[in-house]
Amino acid sequence: MEVYLIRHTTPQIEKGICYGQSDIPLVETFNTDAQKILQLLTYKVDAVFSSTLSRCVKLAELIKSNQKFTQDKRLLEMNFGDWEMKKWDTINQEVLNEWMKDFVNVRVPNGENFIDLNNRVNEFIDELIKTDYKKVAIVTHAGVIRSVLCQILEIPLRNAFKIPIDYGGITKINIDKKSCYKSIVYINQIL
C-alpha cells in the first residue's frame, strides 16, 4: 500500500502560539499552496483520510474527488490541553520545562503526552493496513506524521521533533501488508 502523508498548509496564527488541536484558519495563500500539492498528487488514491480540524479537511476535500473520504479524530495533532492558544513564553516555565525534558511521557495539563498521540496514530495505521486500499492520502499534522515516521525508521519517540515536516509537505511510505513491513520512499517538502 502506498500512503501519502500530507501536512496541512500554513495556518493563520501568530508565531509562538501553542495551537495543537485548536481549530484555526489558513493563510490567504491556501488556494495557491493547495494547487502546488494537487499538482504533485497526479495519482489516483482509493481513499482520503483527514484530521477533523478544518486546516486539514479543507485540503482533503480538494484531494478526495470521488474517492472515499473519512475524517478521523485519531489523526488530530497533540492535545495541548491548558496550553492551547497560549504563547509559549506565557506558559508556566517550570511546568513547560518538565514537559520539554520528557514530552514523550509527561502529559500537558489536561492534555496529552506524545505516547498518547503515538498510540492513537498506531491504532489508525494498524486498521488501515487491514484494508484493501492500494493508495491512500492522509491529510494531517506534523506530530502525527512524525509519529508514523518514528515507527517506520525505528527512531525513539524522544527524537521525533528532529524530523522536519514543513507545511504542505508530502511524505510517501510503502506498507507491505503481508509482512507489515513499512518503508519510507521519500519526503517532499514543497511550501
C-alpha positions as protocol buffer text, in pm:
chain_id: "A"
residue {
  index: 1
  type: MET
  ca { x: 0 y: 0 z: 0 }
}
residue {
  index: 2
  type: GLU
  ca { x: 124 y: 347 z: -86 }
}
residue {
  index: 3
  type: VAL
  ca { x: 43 y: 602 z: 183 }
}
residue {
  index: 4
  type: TYR
  ca { x: 85 y: 973 z: 120 }
}
residue {
  index: 5
  type: LEU
  ca { x: 115 y: 1165 z: 448 }
}
residue {
  index: 6
  type: ILE
  ca { x: 36 y: 1531 z: 379 }
}
residue {
  index: 7
  type: ARG
  ca { x: 73 y: 1808 z: 633 }
}
residue {
  index: 8
  type: HIS
  ca { x: -187 y: 2084 z: 619 }
}
residue {
  index: 9
  type: THR
  ca { x: -83 y: 2417 z: 469 }
}
residue {
  index: 10
  type: THR
  ca { x: 24 y: 2723 z: 668 }
}
residue {
  index: 11
  type: PRO
  ca { x: -216 y: 2825 z: 946 }
}
residue {
  index: 12
  type: GLN
  ca { x: -306 y: 3186 z: 1010 }
}
residue {
  index: 13
  type: ILE
  ca { x: -169 y: 3231 z: 1359 }
}
residue {
  index: 14
  type: GLU
  ca { x: 96 y: 3443 z: 1523 }
}
residue {
  index: 15
  type: LYS
  ca { x: 429 y: 3264 z: 1569 }
}
residue {
  index: 16
  type: GLY
  ca { x: 500 y: 3141 z: 1918 }
}
residue {
  index: 17
  type: ILE
  ca { x: 146 y: 3030 z: 1999 }
}
residue {
  index: 18
  type: CYS
  ca { x: 67 y: 2673 z: 2105 }
}
residue {
  index: 19
  type: TYR
  ca { x: -230 y: 2560 z: 1895 }
}
residue {
  index: 20
  type: GLY
  ca { x: -229 y: 2176 z: 1876 }
}
residue {
  index: 21
  type: GLN
  ca { x: -598 y: 2079 z: 1849 }
}
residue {
  index: 22
  type: SER
  ca { x: -737 y: 2433 z: 1823 }
}
residue {
  index: 23
  type: ASP
  ca { x: -928 y: 2487 z: 1500 }
}
residue {
  index: 24
  type: ILE
  ca { x: -763 y: 2783 z: 1330 }
}
residue {
  index: 25
  type: PRO
  ca { x: -794 y: 2917 z: 974 }
}
residue {
  index: 26
  type: LEU
  ca { x: -533 y: 2900 z: 700 }
}
residue {
  index: 27
  type: VAL
  ca { x: -338 y: 3190 z: 548 }
}
residue {
  index: 28
  type: GLU
  ca { x: -477 y: 3363 z: 240 }
}
residue {
  index: 29
  type: THR
  ca { x: -234 y: 3175 z: 12 }
}
residue {
  index: 30
  type: PHE
  ca { x: -419 y: 2846 z: 76 }
}
residue {
  index: 31
  type: ASN
  ca { x: -554 y: 2815 z: -280 }
}
residue {
  index: 32
  type: THR
  ca { x: -210 y: 2866 z: -434 }
}
residue {
  index: 33
  type: ASP
  ca { x: -48 y: 2630 z: -183 }
}
residue {
  index: 34
  type: ALA
  ca { x: -317 y: 2366 z: -238 }
}
residue {
  index: 35
  type: GLN
  ca { x: -268 y: 2380 z: -615 }
}
residue {
  index: 36
  type: LYS
  ca { x: 104 y: 2306 z: -571 }
}
residue {
  index: 37
  type: ILE
  ca { x: 14 y: 1999 z: -365 }
}
residue {
  index: 38
  type: LEU
  ca { x: -251 y: 1882 z: -613 }
}
residue {
  index: 39
  type: GLN
  ca { x: -1 y: 1910 z: -900 }
}
residue {
  index: 40
  type: LEU
  ca { x: 228 y: 1667 z: -719 }
}
residue {
  index: 41
  type: LEU
  ca { x: -55 y: 1425 z: -645 }
}
residue {
  index: 42
  type: THR
  ca { x: -105 y: 1308 z: -1002 }
}
residue {
  index: 43
  type: TYR
  ca { x: -201 y: 957 z: -894 }
}
residue {
  index: 44
  type: LYS
  ca { x: -548 y: 835 z: -811 }
}
residue {
  index: 45
  type: VAL
  ca { x: -595 y: 731 z: -450 }
}
residue {
  index: 46
  type: ASP
  ca { x: -853 y: 483 z: -326 }
}
residue {
  index: 47
  type: ALA
  ca { x: -934 y: 683 z: -15 }
}
residue {
  index: 48
  type: VAL
  ca { x: -857 y: 1009 z: 161 }
}
residue {
  index: 49
  type: PHE
  ca { x: -835 y: 1035 z: 540 }
}
residue {
  index: 50
  type: SER
  ca { x: -815 y: 1358 z: 735 }
}
residue {
  index: 51
  type: SER
  ca { x: -786 y: 1503 z: 1080 }
}
residue {
  index: 52
  type: THR
  ca { x: -1118 y: 1657 z: 1181 }
}
residue {
  index: 53
  type: LEU
  ca { x: -968 y: 2007 z: 1205 }
}
residue {
  index: 54
  type: SER
  ca { x: -1062 y: 2246 z: 924 }
}
residue {
  index: 55
  type: ARG
  ca { x: -698 y: 2319 z: 834 }
}
residue {
  index: 56
  type: CYS
  ca { x: -674 y: 1955 z: 719 }
}
residue {
  index: 57
  type: VAL
  ca { x: -1031 y: 1898 z: 599 }
}
residue {
  index: 58
  type: LYS
  ca { x: -1012 y: 2191 z: 355 }
}
residue {
  index: 59
  type: LEU
  ca { x: -718 y: 2035 z: 169 }
}
residue {
  index: 60
  type: ALA
  ca { x: -852 y: 1679 z: 197 }
}
residue {
  index: 61
  type: GLU
  ca { x: -1177 y: 1784 z: 30 }
}
residue {
  index: 62
  type: LEU
  ca { x: -979 y: 1910 z: -271 }
}
residue {
  index: 63
  type: ILE
  ca { x: -784 y: 1583 z: -293 }
}
residue {
  index: 64
  type: LYS
  ca { x: -1077 y: 1344 z: -247 }
}
residue {
  index: 65
  type: SER
  ca { x: -1251 y: 1391 z: -583 }
}
residue {
  index: 66
  type: ASN
  ca { x: -1486 y: 1089 z: -595 }
}
residue {
  index: 67
  type: GLN
  ca { x: -1285 y: 871 z: -359 }
}
residue {
  index: 68
  type: LYS
  ca { x: -1391 y: 764 z: -14 }
}
residue {
  index: 69
  type: PHE
  ca { x: -1332 y: 1045 z: 236 }
}
residue {
  index: 70
  type: THR
  ca { x: -1313 y: 988 z: 611 }
}
residue {
  index: 71
  type: GLN
  ca { x: -1240 y: 1227 z: 895 }
}
residue {
  index: 72
  type: ASP
  ca { x: -1077 y: 1058 z: 1193 }
}
residue {
  index: 73
  type: LYS
  ca { x: -1004 y: 1208 z: 1535 }
}
residue {
  index: 74
  type: ARG
  ca { x: -703 y: 979 z: 1575 }
}
residue {
  index: 75
  type: LEU
  ca { x: -531 y: 1196 z: 1312 }
}
residue {
  index: 76
  type: LEU
  ca { x: -558 y: 1510 z: 1527 }
}
residue {
  index: 77
  type: GLU
  ca { x: -245 y: 1693 z: 1640 }
}
residue {
  index: 78
  type: MET
  ca { x: -138 y: 1652 z: 2002 }
}
residue {
  index: 79
  type: ASN
  ca { x: -384 y: 1789 z: 2257 }
}
residue {
  index: 80
  type: PHE
  ca { x: -207 y: 2068 z: 2442 }
}
residue {
  index: 81
  type: GLY
  ca { x: -485 y: 2098 z: 2700 }
}
residue {
  index: 82
  type: ASP
  ca { x: -445 y: 2409 z: 2917 }
}
residue {
  index: 83
  type: TRP
  ca { x: -175 y: 2543 z: 2685 }
}
residue {
  index: 84
  type: GLU
  ca { x: -394 y: 2564 z: 2373 }
}
residue {
  index: 85
  type: MET
  ca { x: -385 y: 2913 z: 2217 }
}
residue {
  index: 86
  type: LYS
  ca { x: -137 y: 3046 z: 2472 }
}
residue {
  index: 87
  type: LYS
  ca { x: 201 y: 3195 z: 2388 }
}
residue {
  index: 88
  type: TRP
  ca { x: 475 y: 2951 z: 2473 }
}
residue {
  index: 89
  type: ASP
  ca { x: 656 y: 3218 z: 2677 }
}
residue {
  index: 90
  type: THR
  ca { x: 347 y: 3280 z: 2896 }
}
residue {
  index: 91
  type: ILE
  ca { x: 309 y: 2915 z: 2998 }
}
residue {
  index: 92
  type: ASN
  ca { x: 436 y: 2834 z: 3349 }
}
residue {
  index: 93
  type: GLN
  ca { x: 805 y: 2783 z: 3268 }
}
residue {
  index: 94
  type: GLU
  ca { x: 862 y: 2526 z: 3541 }
}
residue {
  index: 95
  type: VAL
  ca { x: 581 y: 2304 z: 3410 }
}
residue {
  index: 96
  type: LEU
  ca { x: 683 y: 2368 z: 3048 }
}
residue {
  index: 97
  type: ASN
  ca { x: 1045 y: 2272 z: 3120 }
}
residue {
  index: 98
  type: GLU
  ca { x: 935 y: 1945 z: 3285 }
}
residue {
  index: 99
  type: TRP
  ca { x: 731 y: 1862 z: 2974 }
}
residue {
  index: 100
  type: MET
  ca { x: 1013 y: 1962 z: 2738 }
}
residue {
  index: 101
  type: LYS
  ca { x: 1256 y: 1734 z: 2923 }
}
residue {
  index: 102
  type: ASP
  ca { x: 1027 y: 1435 z: 2862 }
}
residue {
  index: 103
  type: PHE
  ca { x: 737 y: 1524 z: 2627 }
}
residue {
  index: 104
  type: VAL
  ca { x: 708 y: 1155 z: 2543 }
}
residue {
  index: 105
  type: ASN
  ca { x: 590 y: 1061 z: 2893 }
}
residue {
  index: 106
  type: VAL
  ca { x: 488 y: 1387 z: 3065 }
}
residue {
  index: 107
  type: ARG
  ca { x: 133 y: 1497 z: 2989 }
}
residue {
  index: 108
  type: VAL
  ca { x: 44 y: 1857 z: 2926 }
}
residue {
  index: 109
  type: PRO
  ca { x: -200 y: 1969 z: 3197 }
}
residue {
  index: 110
  type: ASN
  ca { x: -545 y: 1847 z: 3080 }
}
residue {
  index: 111
  type: GLY
  ca { x: -386 y: 1731 z: 2754 }
}
residue {
  index: 112
  type: GLU
  ca { x: -173 y: 1452 z: 2610 }
}
residue {
  index: 113
  type: ASN
  ca { x: 183 y: 1333 z: 2605 }
}
residue {
  index: 114
  type: PHE
  ca { x: 347 y: 1203 z: 2287 }
}
residue {
  index: 115
  type: ILE
  ca { x: 277 y: 841 z: 2380 }
}
residue {
  index: 116
  type: ASP
  ca { x: -97 y: 920 z: 2380 }
}
residue {
  index: 117
  type: LEU
  ca { x: -69 y: 1065 z: 2030 }
}
residue {
  index: 118
  type: ASN
  ca { x: 151 y: 777 z: 1914 }
}
residue {
  index: 119
  type: ASN
  ca { x: -90 y: 513 z: 2047 }
}
residue {
  index: 120
  type: ARG
  ca { x: -392 y: 655 z: 1863 }
}
residue {
  index: 121
  type: VAL
  ca { x: -191 y: 704 z: 1541 }
}
residue {
  index: 122
  type: ASN
  ca { x: -61 y: 346 z: 1557 }
}
residue {
  index: 123
  type: GLU
  ca { x: -417 y: 221 z: 1610 }
}
residue {
  index: 124
  type: PHE
  ca { x: -525 y: 408 z: 1295 }
}
residue {
  index: 125
  type: ILE
  ca { x: -232 y: 273 z: 1088 }
}
residue {
  index: 126
  type: ASP
  ca { x: -294 y: -83 z: 1213 }
}
residue {
  index: 127
  type: GLU
  ca { x: -657 y: -58 z: 1095 }
}
residue {
  index: 128
  type: LEU
  ca { x: -551 y: 95 z: 764 }
}
residue {
  index: 129
  type: ILE
  ca { x: -315 y: -195 z: 695 }
}
residue {
  index: 130
  type: LYS
  ca { x: -611 y: -436 z: 716 }
}
residue {
  index: 131
  type: THR
  ca { x: -797 y: -262 z: 431 }
}
residue {
  index: 132
  type: ASP
  ca { x: -780 y: -343 z: 60 }
}
residue {
  index: 133
  type: TYR
  ca { x: -667 y: 5 z: -42 }
}
residue {
  index: 134
  type: LYS
  ca { x: -369 y: 29 z: -276 }
}
residue {
  index: 135
  type: LYS
  ca { x: -308 y: 406 z: -242 }
}
residue {
  index: 136
  type: VAL
  ca { x: -434 y: 644 z: 24 }
}
residue {
  index: 137
  type: ALA
  ca { x: -380 y: 1007 z: 115 }
}
residue {
  index: 138
  type: ILE
  ca { x: -380 y: 1121 z: 477 }
}
residue {
  index: 139
  type: VAL
  ca { x: -404 y: 1494 z: 547 }
}
residue {
  index: 140
  type: THR
  ca { x: -289 y: 1555 z: 900 }
}
residue {
  index: 141
  type: HIS
  ca { x: -43 y: 1734 z: 1130 }
}
residue {
  index: 142
  type: ALA
  ca { x: 332 y: 1729 z: 1189 }
}
residue {
  index: 143
  type: GLY
  ca { x: 306 y: 1537 z: 1518 }
}
residue {
  index: 144
  type: VAL
  ca { x: 106 y: 1259 z: 1355 }
}
residue {
  index: 145
  type: ILE
  ca { x: 346 y: 1232 z: 1061 }
}
residue {
  index: 146
  type: ARG
  ca { x: 645 y: 1227 z: 1294 }
}
residue {
  index: 147
  type: SER
  ca { x: 482 y: 951 z: 1496 }
}
residue {
  index: 148
  type: VAL
  ca { x: 441 y: 735 z: 1183 }
}
residue {
  index: 149
  type: LEU
  ca { x: 797 y: 804 z: 1070 }
}
residue {
  index: 150
  type: CYS
  ca { x: 941 y: 718 z: 1412 }
}
residue {
  index: 151
  type: GLN
  ca { x: 779 y: 377 z: 1384 }
}
residue {
  index: 152
  type: ILE
  ca { x: 897 y: 316 z: 1028 }
}
residue {
  index: 153
  type: LEU
  ca { x: 1250 y: 443 z: 1082 }
}
residue {
  index: 154
  type: GLU
  ca { x: 1271 y: 285 z: 1429 }
}
residue {
  index: 155
  type: ILE
  ca { x: 1357 y: 621 z: 1582 }
}
residue {
  index: 156
  type: PRO
  ca { x: 1288 y: 669 z: 1954 }
}
residue {
  index: 157
  type: LEU
  ca { x: 987 y: 896 z: 2009 }
}
residue {
  index: 158
  type: ARG
  ca { x: 1208 y: 1138 z: 2203 }
}
residue {
  index: 159
  type: ASN
  ca { x: 1376 y: 1219 z: 1868 }
}
residue {
  index: 160
  type: ALA
  ca { x: 1050 y: 1283 z: 1679 }
}
residue {
  index: 161
  type: PHE
  ca { x: 1095 y: 1659 z: 1662 }
}
residue {
  index: 162
  type: LYS
  ca { x: 1428 y: 1616 z: 1484 }
}
residue {
  index: 163
  type: ILE
  ca { x: 1230 y: 1512 z: 1175 }
}
residue {
  index: 164
  type: PRO
  ca { x: 1146 y: 1826 z: 973 }
}
residue {
  index: 165
  type: ILE
  ca { x: 788 y: 1831 z: 844 }
}
residue {
  index: 166
  type: ASP
  ca { x: 701 y: 2150 z: 657 }
}
residue {
  index: 167
  type: TYR
  ca { x: 355 y: 2291 z: 593 }
}
residue {
  index: 168
  type: GLY
  ca { x: 220 y: 2128 z: 278 }
}
residue {
  index: 169
  type: GLY
  ca { x: 494 y: 1864 z: 286 }
}
residue {
  index: 170
  type: ILE
  ca { x: 424 y: 1522 z: 136 }
}
residue {
  index: 171
  type: THR
  ca { x: 582 y: 1206 z: 275 }
}
residue {
  index: 172
  type: LYS
  ca { x: 526 y: 883 z: 84 }
}
residue {
  index: 173
  type: ILE
  ca { x: 559 y: 550 z: 260 }
}
residue {
  index: 174
  type: ASN
  ca { x: 507 y: 193 z: 142 }
}
residue {
  index: 175
  type: ILE
  ca { x: 349 y: -70 z: 360 }
}
residue {
  index: 176
  type: ASP
  ca { x: 381 y: -437 z: 269 }
}
residue {
  index: 177
  type: LYS
  ca { x: 58 y: -574 z: 409 }
}
residue {
  index: 178
  type: LYS
  ca { x: 174 y: -935 z: 412 }
}
residue {
  index: 179
  type: SER
  ca { x: 479 y: -877 z: 627 }
}
residue {
  index: 180
  type: CYS
  ca { x: 361 y: -547 z: 783 }
}
residue {
  index: 181
  type: TYR
  ca { x: 697 y: -411 z: 665 }
}
residue {
  index: 182
  type: LYS
  ca { x: 693 y: -35 z: 633 }
}
residue {
  index: 183
  type: SER
  ca { x: 944 y: 178 z: 446 }
}
residue {
  index: 184
  type: ILE
  ca { x: 978 y: 543 z: 367 }
}
residue {
  index: 185
  type: VAL
  ca { x: 1007 y: 624 z: -1 }
}
residue {
  index: 186
  type: TYR
  ca { x: 1061 y: 1000 z: 8 }
}
residue {
  index: 187
  type: ILE
  ca { x: 996 y: 1318 z: 193 }
}
residue {
  index: 188
  type: ASN
  ca { x: 899 y: 1611 z: -25 }
}
residue {
  index: 189
  type: GLN
  ca { x: 865 y: 1946 z: 143 }
}
residue {
  index: 190
  type: ILE
  ca { x: 709 y: 2189 z: -105 }
}
residue {
  index: 191
  type: LEU
  ca { x: 585 y: 2509 z: 58 }
}
